[in-house]
């Protein structure tokens, strides 16, 4: 009789879910270029690292999910997100009105500016004292920029008379500047300093413009991209980012790669 009771109790436990497997941890796939130094790139040992990678790990660590990084070429980043190739874009993507028509963004985690780099002593006089561009001096100037970026939009809107040369990678951008195939390039000043200007190959070059902060084109900053309709996940990401700002983690991530912080202490929507 005791054996029958024990058998019945065992069946009851099994059928009632007493021995069900624990729920699998949430997993989030993050899209990035994997070649964009110093924000998301591979070391010589093949380890994916950079400011964006630190931010992604910080956010997803707070959320409590597992993270998987997916490498994606820049001009296909948003289409790949919309095709469900990954869940988030954490790839130094500026928040702009045009992009927000297709996807949603978190609050910013990095500033977004552009700056021109050219040969020292060239006396190009591309900008006036008030920081506005001098269109006459851009006429016919060979300007190198990376394809499908906000820098291309800035050139088209402000100095359309410039001769735009488009590049698929930043490496080719710097190489053609060195070889004289372009007169100037427009790019991210943080990356330009670390990868080019601070190196021996960039010793004859420097910034030939002020930092250009145009929210209408560059956006209010860089954010996490996410497909529309995922409001609950977006709220969790924003909450995690607020924590990273307030506890000093974003500044800590910055100082690993730059001698200064690259985020604002206060963003709209961050309390």
Beta strands, then each sheet from edge to edge (+ up, - down):
strand 1: 27-32
strand 2: 35-36
strand 3: 40-42
strand 4: 48-49
strand 5: 66-71
strand 6: 88-94
strand 7: 103-105
strand 8: 115-119
strand 9: 142-146
strand 10: 163-167
strand 11: 184-187
strand 12: 205-207
strand 13: 222-227
sheet 1: 5+ 1+ 6+ 13- 7+
sheet 2: 2+ 3- 4+
sheet 3: 10+ 9+ 11+ 8- 12+
end
